[in-house]
Amino acid sequence: MATVLSVSGSPSATSRTARLLRHLDARLTAQGHQVIPLDVRTIPAQALLGADFQHPAIREAAALFERADGVVIGTPVYKAAYSGLLKSLLDLLPQYGLAGKTVLPLATGGTTTHVLAIDYALRPVLSSMGAAHIVPGWFTLDKDIAVGDDGTLTVAPGTAEALAQVVDQFSVALGSRTALLAAAG
C-alpha cells in the first residue's frame, strides 16, 4: 500500500498525543500501510532551534517526509495553537515539503475551546506546504485518553469510533491517491 509518516509534535516523553498516534499507527499498519513514526522531540534541540538545515537529524527528517505518501501530524494544543516543537520542524522543511502528500491533522488538548486549532492554526501551514489533500482532522480531549500503569492506551468509546472513522477516511484517500499516481506512471 502506502508509506505513512506519523509525526508527533509533543515535547513530552509520556505524551498522550504520541501514544494516541502510535495507537492509530497500528490501525494503519493493519490496513496494509507501512508506518514510520517520528517523534520530533528526539531531534536535537540545537538543530531545531538553530535552524541547522544541514544537521543529519534534520536531513533525515526531511528525507522521511519526502519518502512518505501520506503524513499524520499529531500535536498537543497550547494556547490555541499547535506545539512550537512541531513548528520548529515544519519551518526547516522545504517550502513544498508536503507536495503530493495526503495529510491527516490530529490534535489533543484539555478543553474544547481549542478544537479550532486544527483548522485555524495547523491546516493553513500544511496547505501552504503544498499538501495535495488534507483530510478532515480530529481533536481529542485529554480526558478521553487514558494510559494504564502498564502503558496500555484506552480511548473513550465515542472518541475511539470517531478516530477510527477519521483514520479510515485517511487510508481510503491515501489509497486512492497512491493508485492514481501508480496509474499515471
N, C-alpha and C positions, 0 to 999 in steps of 0.2 A: 504494500500500500504506500503510504507516505511517511516521510520523516517529519517528526514534530519536535520542535524545541520548546521545552516547558520552563519558563523563566520565572523565578521567584525574586521579587524586588524587596523582600523583607530583610531588614538588618539583623533580625533575631535568629539565633541558632535553634530556638524552641518555637519558632513561628507557627501559628495556626495557618497562615497563608501558605507556607511551604508544605506543611503536612497535607493541607487540602489539595494542593497541586499534585503531590505525589499520589494521593488517593485517586484523583482524576486521571493521572497518567496511567494507572493500572487499567482503567476503563478503556482508554485509547489503545493501550497495548493489546488488550483482549479483542479489540476490533481489528487488529492486524497492523497497526501503525508502529513504526519504530519511534520510541520516545527518548529524547535526550534531555535529562534535567540539567538546569543551570541555576545555581543559587548565586545571585550577584554578590552576596556578602563574602563569597570565597575569593573574589577578585581583590588583589591587593589595593588597599585604600590609596596608597601613594600613586598608583597608576590611574585610578578613577579620578581622584581629586586634582592630580597634577596634569590631567588630560594628556597622558603619555600614550599617544596613538601607537607607538612602536613597541610598547611593553608586550612581552609574549602572551600574557593573560588577556590583554585587550585584543590582540590579533587573533588569538584562539576563539574568543567570544564572537568576534566579527565573522570568523570563518564558520562558526556554528550557525549563526543567523543566515549566512549566505547559503549554506548547505540545506537548510530546512525548507520543506514545502509549506509548513504551517507553523505558527508560533502561538503558544498560550502564554499570556502575560498576566501574572498574578502579583498583586500589590496590596499591602495594608494601606488604609486611607488615614492620613494625618492632616488635620486642619483642612479638610475638604479637597485634598489633592493626593496624587499617588506619591510614593516614597521618593525622597531625594536620592536615595541609593539607586533606584531604578532610573531616575532622570540622569544621574551621572553616567550610567552605561549608555542609555539611549543617545545622549549628547556625543558620545565617542564613536557611534556607528556612522557609516556613510549616510549622507542625506537621504538616499533612497534605499536604505538598508532593509526595508520590508517590501521592496518592489516584487510583485508577483506572488506575494505570500497571502495565505488565508490566516487571519488573526482572530483569536478569542481573548478578549479582555475580561479579567476577573478581579474582584476587589473584596477585601474583608474590612470590617470596621465595627466599632462599638455601638453605633446608632444609625438609624435610618436617615438621619439628616445628611449623611454622606453618600447616599445612594447615587446621586447625580455625578459623583466624581468620575465615574467611568465615561459618561457622555460629554461632560464639560471640561474635564482636565486631561484624561488619557486618550480618548478617541481622536481628538484633533491632532495630537502628536503622532499617533500611529498612522493616521491618514496622511499627514504631511511627509511621512517617511515612505510613502508610496504603496502602502498595503493594498493589494488587489481587492480583497474582500475582508471587511471587518464584520464578523457575525455578531448578533446581539450578545452582549456580555451579561454578567451576573454579579450582584453584590450579595455577599453572605455576612450576616451578623455574627460577631464573635460568639454570642451566646448559643448559636446553632452548631458550633463546632466544639466537640468535647474530646479531650485527649486523656485516655486512661493511664493508670500508673505504669502499665506495660508498654505505653506508646501507641496503642491502637487508637484509631480515629473513629469517632462516631459523629455522623451528621444528622441533625434533626430530620425526621421523615419528610415533611413538606419541602424542606430545603434540598434534601438528597434527591427527591424526584425532580425538582426544578433544575438542579445541577446536571443530572443525568440527561435531561432533555436538551439543555444548552450544549453539553459535550457531544451528544449525538448529532445535533444540528451542525456543529463544527466539523465533525467527522464526515458527514454527508457532503458539506460544502467543500471540504478538503479533497474528498474522493472525486467529486465532480470536476474540480479544478485540475487535479492530477491527471485524470482521464482525458480531459480536454487538451492539456499540454502534451500528453503522450501521443494523442491522435494528430496533433499539429507537427509532431516530429521533433 
